[in-house]
Amino acid sequence: MNILFFGLGRISQRYLRLISKYHKKNIKNIYIIRYSKNSILIKDDLTSKYVKNINKFYNLKLTTFNKIESLNIDAAFLVNAPTNDRYDLILKLIKLKIHIFCEKPILAY
């Protein structure tokens, strides 16, 4: 299974840890589209620490939205995607027949 995350904030990191813990054998790749270069690791107890490269820490592959179609993504997590982008992202993911988990409200303009 190939998974895609939009953003890597506190909540996304929590989902990453849970998926890695309980579904590790089913996951082929985890891709990330980042909106910032933040490298702060947030632990389950909500303590934080700076890491040199958070993508490497979680073994994530950095990608862009234009490359999604070629990555055979099975599921996408829109947890930290910017509010103004969520609706359009969801429409594009639906067209690609990718399962979507969107934790925050969707605003259609």
Secondary structure, 3 states (H helix, E strand, C coil): CEEEEECCCHHHHHHHHHHHHHHHHHCCEEEEECCCCCCEEECCCCCEEECCCHHHHCCCEECCHHHHHHHCCCEEEECCCCHHHHHHHHHHHHHCCCEEEECCCCCCC
